[in-house]
Amino acid sequence: QVQLVESGEGLVQAGGSLRLSCAASGRTFSTYALGWFRQSPVKEREFVAAISRSGDSTYYADSVKGRFTISRDNAKITAYLQMNSLKPEDTTVYYCATSLRRLGFPHVGAYEYDYWGQGTQVTVSS
């Protein structure tokens, strides 16, 4: 069992930055890969970024590549999503999730993740 709590929600102007955090508890942090997804009420859950168990490998959706950075601190059992150059279309709820799969990184499908946080709202004004 893994519990995840996101934080860092906020309202920023276009071009601004936010950093989301995902604090984990339960199962040993370094035994699972992590991902960030986002979802609006009218869309399916969309993959944003993923990071491997060790943190050595990362992968991004084309829509955020070059603007967002995923990282993790296994000592602090926390993952992060640094979001720069934010656009109004980035406005939605963001979720972190953990994957216990050991093969096939990157994990870009929501079905590949086992535990999810409650989500945190990001709003970007134009």
ROBA-655077 format. One record per atom (N, C-alpha, C): x, y, z; atom name; residue in three letters; residue number from 1. Coordinates in nm, 3 decimals. Example, Ala and Ser with C-alpha at 12.3 -4.5 7.8 and 13.67 -1.06 7.14 Angstrom:
x, y, z, name, resn, resi
1.319, -0.569, 0.780, N, ALA, 1
1.230, -0.450, 0.780, CA, ALA, 1
1.320, -0.330, 0.780, C, ALA, 1
1.285, -0.225, 0.708, N, SER, 2
1.367, -0.106, 0.714, CA, SER, 2
1.290, 0.003, 0.787, C, SER, 2
This chain:
x, y, z, name, resn, resi
0.084, -0.119, 0.000, N, GLN, 1
0.000, 0.000, 0.000, CA, GLN, 1
0.088, 0.124, 0.000, C, GLN, 1
0.050, 0.221, -0.081, N, VAL, 2
0.122, 0.348, -0.090, CA, VAL, 2
0.021, 0.461, -0.078, C, VAL, 2
0.053, 0.558, 0.003, N, GLN, 3
-0.029, 0.678, 0.014, CA, GLN, 3
0.048, 0.795, -0.048, C, GLN, 3
-0.022, 0.872, -0.128, N, LEU, 4
0.039, 0.986, -0.198, CA, LEU, 4
-0.041, 1.112, -0.169, C, LEU, 4
0.030, 1.219, -0.140, N, VAL, 5
-0.035, 1.348, -0.115, CA, VAL, 5
0.035, 1.454, -0.198, C, VAL, 5
-0.040, 1.514, -0.292, N, GLU, 6
0.015, 1.622, -0.373, CA, GLU, 6
-0.003, 1.755, -0.303, C, GLU, 6
0.085, 1.848, -0.334, N, SER, 7
0.073, 1.985, -0.286, CA, SER, 7
0.137, 2.077, -0.388, C, SER, 7
0.116, 2.208, -0.367, N, GLY, 8
0.174, 2.305, -0.457, CA, GLY, 8
0.076, 2.370, -0.551, C, GLY, 8
-0.054, 2.344, -0.528, N, GLU, 9
-0.153, 2.402, -0.618, CA, GLU, 9
-0.144, 2.555, -0.614, C, GLU, 9
-0.186, 2.615, -0.727, N, GLY, 10
-0.181, 2.759, -0.730, CA, GLY, 10
-0.235, 2.818, -0.857, C, GLY, 10
-0.241, 2.951, -0.857, N, LEU, 11
-0.286, 3.030, -0.971, CA, LEU, 11
-0.167, 3.116, -1.014, C, LEU, 11
-0.129, 3.103, -1.140, N, VAL, 12
-0.018, 3.182, -1.193, CA, VAL, 12
-0.056, 3.241, -1.327, C, VAL, 12
0.015, 3.343, -1.368, N, GLN, 13
-0.005, 3.400, -1.499, CA, GLN, 13
0.070, 3.318, -1.603, C, GLN, 13
0.026, 3.326, -1.725, N, ALA, 14
0.094, 3.258, -1.833, CA, ALA, 14
0.241, 3.300, -1.836, C, ALA, 14
0.329, 3.200, -1.855, N, GLY, 15
0.471, 3.224, -1.852, CA, GLY, 15
0.534, 3.203, -1.716, C, GLY, 15
0.451, 3.189, -1.615, N, GLY, 16
0.500, 3.169, -1.480, CA, GLY, 16
0.538, 3.026, -1.450, C, GLY, 16
0.571, 3.002, -1.324, N, SER, 17
0.619, 2.870, -1.281, CA, SER, 17
0.548, 2.826, -1.154, C, SER, 17
0.540, 2.695, -1.139, N, LEU, 18
0.491, 2.632, -1.017, CA, LEU, 18
0.569, 2.503, -0.996, C, LEU, 18
0.583, 2.463, -0.870, N, ARG, 19
0.640, 2.333, -0.841, CA, ARG, 19
0.541, 2.251, -0.759, C, ARG, 19
0.506, 2.136, -0.812, N, LEU, 20
0.420, 2.044, -0.741, CA, LEU, 20
0.505, 1.942, -0.667, C, LEU, 20
0.457, 1.902, -0.550, N, SER, 21
0.524, 1.798, -0.472, CA, SER, 21
0.429, 1.681, -0.453, C, SER, 21
0.488, 1.565, -0.437, N, CYS, 22
0.412, 1.442, -0.414, CA, CYS, 22
0.482, 1.367, -0.302, C, CYS, 22
0.425, 1.374, -0.183, N, ALA, 23
0.482, 1.308, -0.067, CA, ALA, 23
0.424, 1.167, -0.055, C, ALA, 23
0.512, 1.070, -0.035, N, ALA, 24
0.469, 0.930, -0.032, CA, ALA, 24
0.489, 0.871, 0.107, C, ALA, 24
0.411, 0.771, 0.136, N, SER, 25
0.429, 0.692, 0.258, CA, SER, 25
0.382, 0.551, 0.229, C, SER, 25
0.426, 0.459, 0.313, N, GLY, 26
0.388, 0.320, 0.293, CA, GLY, 26
0.506, 0.239, 0.242, C, GLY, 26
0.489, 0.178, 0.129, N, ARG, 27
0.591, 0.094, 0.069, CA, ARG, 27
0.720, 0.172, 0.044, C, ARG, 27
0.835, 0.107, 0.049, N, THR, 28
0.964, 0.172, 0.027, CA, THR, 28
0.964, 0.251, -0.102, C, THR, 28
0.996, 0.377, -0.091, N, PHE, 29
0.983, 0.473, -0.201, CA, PHE, 29
1.061, 0.431, -0.324, C, PHE, 29
1.180, 0.381, -0.306, N, SER, 30
1.267, 0.351, -0.419, CA, SER, 30
1.228, 0.224, -0.495, C, SER, 30
1.121, 0.158, -0.452, N, THR, 31
1.081, 0.035, -0.520, CA, THR, 31
0.978, 0.059, -0.630, C, THR, 31
0.937, 0.184, -0.652, N, TYR, 32
0.841, 0.208, -0.757, CA, TYR, 32
0.875, 0.330, -0.841, C, TYR, 32
0.835, 0.322, -0.967, N, ALA, 33
0.846, 0.437, -1.056, CA, ALA, 33
0.732, 0.534, -1.026, C, ALA, 33
0.748, 0.656, -1.070, N, LEU, 34
0.648, 0.760, -1.043, CA, LEU, 34
0.607, 0.828, -1.172, C, LEU, 34
0.484, 0.873, -1.172, N, GLY, 35
0.438, 0.949, -1.287, CA, GLY, 35
0.349, 1.063, -1.244, C, GLY, 35
0.338, 1.162, -1.330, N, TRP, 36
0.243, 1.271, -1.314, CA, TRP, 36
0.146, 1.267, -1.431, C, TRP, 36
0.020, 1.283, -1.398, N, PHE, 37
-0.087, 1.289, -1.498, CA, PHE, 37
-0.169, 1.414, -1.472, C, PHE, 37
-0.253, 1.449, -1.567, N, ARG, 38
-0.346, 1.558, -1.546, CA, ARG, 38
-0.477, 1.523, -1.612, C, ARG, 38
-0.583, 1.581, -1.558, N, GLN, 39
-0.716, 1.549, -1.608, CA, GLN, 39
-0.812, 1.662, -1.582, C, GLN, 39
-0.885, 1.700, -1.687, N, SER, 40
-0.993, 1.796, -1.674, CA, SER, 40
-1.124, 1.718, -1.675, C, SER, 40
-1.234, 1.780, -1.634, N, PRO, 41
-1.361, 1.707, -1.625, CA, PRO, 41
-1.409, 1.647, -1.757, C, PRO, 41
-1.365, 1.704, -1.869, N, VAL, 42
-1.417, 1.657, -1.998, CA, VAL, 42
-1.316, 1.575, -2.076, C, VAL, 42
-1.200, 1.548, -2.017, N, LYS, 43
-1.098, 1.474, -2.090, CA, LYS, 43
-1.055, 1.351, -2.011, C, LYS, 43
-0.994, 1.257, -2.083, N, GLU, 44
-0.934, 1.142, -2.016, CA, GLU, 44
-0.807, 1.185, -1.944, C, GLU, 44
-0.767, 1.102, -1.850, N, ARG, 45
-0.645, 1.132, -1.777, CA, ARG, 45
-0.527, 1.127, -1.874, C, ARG, 45
-0.447, 1.234, -1.872, N, GLU, 46
-0.339, 1.252, -1.970, CA, GLU, 46
-0.204, 1.237, -1.904, C, GLU, 46
-0.117, 1.158, -1.965, N, PHE, 47
0.018, 1.142, -1.915, CA, PHE, 47
0.096, 1.272, -1.929, C, PHE, 47
0.176, 1.305, -1.827, N, VAL, 48
0.258, 1.426, -1.829, CA, VAL, 48
0.406, 1.391, -1.825, C, VAL, 48
0.447, 1.313, -1.725, N, ALA, 49
0.589, 1.282, -1.709, CA, ALA, 49
0.604, 1.158, -1.622, C, ALA, 49
0.718, 1.090, -1.637, N, ALA, 50
0.747, 0.972, -1.556, CA, ALA, 50
0.894, 0.971, -1.519, C, ALA, 50
0.922, 0.907, -1.407, N, ILE, 51
1.060, 0.895, -1.360, CA, ILE, 51
1.079, 0.753, -1.307, C, ILE, 51
1.196, 0.697, -1.334, N, SER, 52
1.224, 0.561, -1.294, CA, SER, 52
1.248, 0.550, -1.144, C, SER, 52
1.262, 0.428, -1.095, N, ARG, 53
1.278, 0.406, -0.952, CA, ARG, 53
1.402, 0.475, -0.897, C, ARG, 53
1.509, 0.470, -0.972, N, SER, 54
1.633, 0.531, -0.926, CA, SER, 54
1.638, 0.681, -0.953, C, SER, 54
1.554, 0.726, -1.045, N, GLY, 55
1.558, 0.866, -1.085, CA, GLY, 55
1.650, 0.892, -1.203, C, GLY, 55
1.715, 0.787, -1.253, N, ASP, 56
1.811, 0.805, -1.362, CA, ASP, 56
1.744, 0.829, -1.497, C, ASP, 56
1.621, 0.784, -1.511, N, SER, 57
1.551, 0.797, -1.639, CA, SER, 57
1.423, 0.876, -1.621, C, SER, 57
1.398, 0.965, -1.716, N, THR, 58
1.275, 1.043, -1.718, CA, THR, 58
1.215, 1.041, -1.858, C, THR, 58
1.087, 1.072, -1.864, N, TYR, 59
1.018, 1.072, -1.993, CA, TYR, 59
0.904, 1.172, -1.984, C, TYR, 59
0.879, 1.245, -2.095, N, TYR, 60
0.780, 1.352, -2.094, CA, TYR, 60
0.685, 1.342, -2.213, C, TYR, 60
0.566, 1.389, -2.191, N, ALA, 61
0.473, 1.408, -2.301, CA, ALA, 61
0.525, 1.522, -2.389, C, ALA, 61
0.498, 1.515, -2.517, N, ASP, 62
0.545, 1.619, -2.608, CA, ASP, 62
0.493, 1.757, -2.568, C, ASP, 62
0.374, 1.760, -2.512, N, SER, 63
0.312, 1.888, -2.479, CA, SER, 63
0.384, 1.963, -2.367, C, SER, 63
0.465, 1.894, -2.289, N, VAL, 64
0.533, 1.960, -2.177, CA, VAL, 64
0.685, 1.951, -2.187, C, VAL, 64
0.734, 1.880, -2.285, N, LYS, 65
0.879, 1.861, -2.298, CA, LYS, 65
0.949, 1.996, -2.312, C, LYS, 65
1.055, 2.015, -2.236, N, GLY, 66
1.129, 2.140, -2.239, CA, GLY, 66
1.076, 2.244, -2.143, C, GLY, 66
0.956, 2.220, -2.088, N, ARG, 67
0.897, 2.316, -1.994, CA, ARG, 67
0.884, 2.257, -1.853, C, ARG, 67
0.856, 2.128, -1.844, N, PHE, 68
0.836, 2.062, -1.715, CA, PHE, 68
0.955, 1.971, -1.685, C, PHE, 68
0.983, 1.956, -1.557, N, THR, 69
1.089, 1.866, -1.513, CA, THR, 69
1.039, 1.782, -1.397, C, THR, 69
1.049, 1.651, -1.412, N, ILE, 70
1.013, 1.560, -1.304, CA, ILE, 70
1.140, 1.518, -1.231, C, ILE, 70
1.131, 1.507, -1.099, N, SER, 71
1.244, 1.464, -1.020, CA, SER, 71
1.194, 1.392, -0.896, C, SER, 71
1.285, 1.329, -0.826, N, ARG, 72
1.248, 1.261, -0.702, CA, ARG, 72
1.365, 1.266, -0.605, C, ARG, 72
1.332, 1.270, -0.479, N, ASP, 73
1.432, 1.264, -0.373, CA, ASP, 73
1.396, 1.144, -0.288, C, ASP, 73
1.466, 1.035, -0.310, N, ASN, 74
1.432, 0.912, -0.239, CA, ASN, 74
1.457, 0.924, -0.090, C, ASN, 74
1.549, 1.008, -0.050, N, ALA, 75
1.575, 1.027, 0.092, CA, ALA, 75
1.459, 1.101, 0.159, C, ALA, 75
1.396, 1.191, 0.086, N, LYS, 76
1.283, 1.268, 0.140, CA, LYS, 76
1.149, 1.205, 0.103, C, LYS, 76
1.153, 1.092, 0.033, N, ILE, 77
1.035, 1.019, -0.016, CA, ILE, 77
0.933, 1.114, -0.077, C, ILE, 77
0.984, 1.197, -0.165, N, THR, 78
0.901, 1.298, -0.231, CA, THR, 78
0.941, 1.308, -0.378, C, THR, 78
0.841, 1.327, -0.463, N, ALA, 79
0.864, 1.354, -0.604, CA, ALA, 79
0.817, 1.496, -0.634, C, ALA, 79
0.869, 1.549, -0.744, N, TYR, 80
0.838, 1.687, -0.778, CA, TYR, 80
0.806, 1.699, -0.927, C, TYR, 80
0.730, 1.801, -0.958, N, LEU, 81
0.708, 1.839, -1.097, CA, LEU, 81
0.728, 1.990, -1.105, C, LEU, 81
0.842, 2.030, -1.159, N, GLN, 82
0.870, 2.171, -1.181, CA, GLN, 82
0.810, 2.211, -1.314, C, GLN, 82
0.723, 2.310, -1.310, N, MET, 83
0.652, 2.353, -1.431, CA, MET, 83
0.689, 2.497, -1.463, C, MET, 83
0.755, 2.516, -1.575, N, ASN, 84
0.795, 2.650, -1.620, CA, ASN, 84
0.722, 2.687, -1.748, C, ASN, 84
0.725, 2.814, -1.781, N, SER, 85
0.661, 2.862, -1.904, CA, SER, 85
0.518, 2.810, -1.916, C, SER, 85
0.444, 2.822, -1.809, N, LEU, 86
0.309, 2.768, -1.806, CA, LEU, 86
0.217, 2.840, -1.905, C, LEU, 86
0.125, 2.761, -1.959, N, LYS, 87
0.029, 2.812, -2.056, CA, LYS, 87
-0.113, 2.793, -2.002, C, LYS, 87
-0.207, 2.871, -2.048, N, PRO, 88
-0.346, 2.852, -2.002, CA, PRO, 88
-0.396, 2.709, -2.024, C, PRO, 88
-0.352, 2.645, -2.130, N, GLU, 89
-0.396, 2.507, -2.156, CA, GLU, 89
-0.338, 2.405, -2.059, C, GLU, 89
-0.246, 2.448, -1.972, N, ASP, 90
-0.196, 2.359, -1.867, CA, ASP, 90
-0.290, 2.357, -1.747, C, ASP, 90
-0.391, 2.440, -1.749, N, THR, 91
-0.487, 2.448, -1.639, CA, THR, 91
-0.566, 2.320, -1.626, C, THR, 91
-0.555, 2.256, -1.512, N, THR, 92
-0.633, 2.137, -1.482, CA, THR, 92
-0.587, 2.081, -1.347, C, THR, 92
-0.637, 1.963, -1.311, N, VAL, 93
-0.595, 1.895, -1.189, CA, VAL, 93
-0.481, 1.799, -1.222, C, VAL, 93
-0.377, 1.804, -1.141, N, TYR, 94
-0.260, 1.719, -1.160, CA, TYR, 94
-0.255, 1.611, -1.052, C, TYR, 94
-0.218, 1.490, -1.095, N, TYR, 95
-0.211, 1.375, -1.006, CA, TYR, 95
-0.074, 1.309, -1.014, C, TYR, 95
-0.023, 1.267, -0.900, N, CYS, 96
0.094, 1.180, -0.904, CA, CYS, 96
0.048, 1.037, -0.880, C, CYS, 96
0.128, 0.944, -0.928, N, ALA, 97
0.092, 0.804, -0.919, CA, ALA, 97
0.218, 0.719, -0.915, C, ALA, 97
0.204, 0.598, -0.860, N, THR, 98
0.318, 0.508, -0.851, CA, THR, 98
0.291, 0.381, -0.931, C, THR, 98
0.396, 0.329, -0.990, N, SER, 99
0.388, 0.206, -1.066, CA, SER, 99
0.485, 0.104, -1.007, C, SER, 99
0.434, -0.015, -0.979, N, LEU, 100
0.518, -0.121, -0.925, CA, LEU, 100
0.580, -0.206, -1.035, C, LEU, 100
0.549, -0.174, -1.161, N, ARG, 101
0.605, -0.250, -1.272, CA, ARG, 101
0.756, -0.230, -1.279, C, ARG, 101
0.827, -0.339, -1.301, N, ARG, 102
0.973, -0.335, -1.306, CA, ARG, 102
1.025, -0.329, -1.448, C, ARG, 102
0.942, -0.361, -1.544, N, LEU, 103
0.985, -0.361, -1.683, CA, LEU, 103
0.901, -0.263, -1.762, C, LEU, 103
0.959, -0.218, -1.875, N, GLY, 104
0.880, -0.141, -1.969, CA, GLY, 104
0.878, 0.009, -1.946, C, GLY, 104
0.972, 0.061, -1.866, N, PHE, 105
0.975, 0.207, -1.848, CA, PHE, 105
1.004, 0.272, -1.982, C, PHE, 105
0.938, 0.383, -2.019, N, PRO, 106
0.848, 0.462, -1.934, CA, PRO, 106
0.705, 0.407, -1.933, C, PRO, 106
0.637, 0.431, -1.824, N, HIS, 107
0.498, 0.389, -1.811, CA, HIS, 107
0.411, 0.510, -1.839, C, HIS, 107
0.344, 0.510, -1.954, N, VAL, 108
0.268, 0.628, -1.995, CA, VAL, 108
0.117, 0.607, -1.987, C, VAL, 108
0.073, 0.487, -1.963, N, GLY, 109
-0.070, 0.461, -1.951, CA, GLY, 109
-0.114, 0.464, -1.806, C, GLY, 109
-0.230, 0.525, -1.783, N, ALA, 110
-0.282, 0.532, -1.646, CA, ALA, 110
-0.301, 0.391, -1.587, C, ALA, 110
-0.332, 0.293, -1.673, N, TYR, 111
-0.354, 0.156, -1.625, CA, TYR, 111
-0.227, 0.093, -1.570, C, TYR, 111
-0.111, 0.153, -1.598, N, GLU, 112
0.016, 0.098, -1.550, CA, GLU, 112
0.049, 0.142, -1.409, C, GLU, 112
-0.035, 0.225, -1.351, N, TYR, 113
-0.010, 0.280, -1.219, CA, TYR, 113
-0.107, 0.221, -1.117, C, TYR, 113
-0.055, 0.202, -0.997, N, ASP, 114
-0.128, 0.127, -0.896, CA, ASP, 114
-0.192, 0.215, -0.789, C, ASP, 114
-0.125, 0.323, -0.754, N, TYR, 115
-0.175, 0.411, -0.648, CA, TYR, 115
-0.172, 0.555, -0.697, C, TYR, 115
-0.270, 0.632, -0.652, N, TRP, 116
-0.288, 0.769, -0.699, CA, TRP, 116
-0.309, 0.863, -0.581, C, TRP, 116
-0.261, 0.986, -0.600, N, GLY, 117
-0.291, 1.089, -0.503, CA, GLY, 117
-0.428, 1.148, -0.530, C, GLY, 117
-0.466, 1.247, -0.450, N, GLN, 118
-0.599, 1.304, -0.459, CA, GLN, 118
-0.609, 1.415, -0.563, C, GLN, 118
-0.495, 1.461, -0.612, N, GLY, 119
-0.492, 1.565, -0.714, CA, GLY, 119
-0.474, 1.704, -0.655, C, GLY, 119
-0.415, 1.791, -0.736, N, THR, 120
-0.394, 1.929, -0.695, CA, THR, 120
-0.420, 2.019, -0.816, C, THR, 120
-0.487, 2.132, -0.792, N, GLN, 121
-0.532, 2.218, -0.900, CA, GLN, 121
-0.424, 2.316, -0.943, C, GLN, 121
-0.404, 2.326, -1.073, N, VAL, 122
-0.315, 2.425, -1.132, CA, VAL, 122
-0.398, 2.511, -1.225, C, VAL, 122
-0.391, 2.641, -1.205, N, THR, 123
-0.467, 2.735, -1.289, CA, THR, 123
-0.371, 2.838, -1.346, C, THR, 123
-0.373, 2.851, -1.478, N, VAL, 124
-0.286, 2.946, -1.546, CA, VAL, 124
-0.374, 3.048, -1.618, C, VAL, 124
-0.360, 3.172, -1.581, N, SER, 125
-0.441, 3.278, -1.642, CA, SER, 125
-0.367, 3.339, -1.761, C, SER, 125
-0.444, 3.385, -1.857, N, SER, 126
-0.384, 3.444, -1.978, CA, SER, 126
-0.363, 3.593, -1.962, C, SER, 126
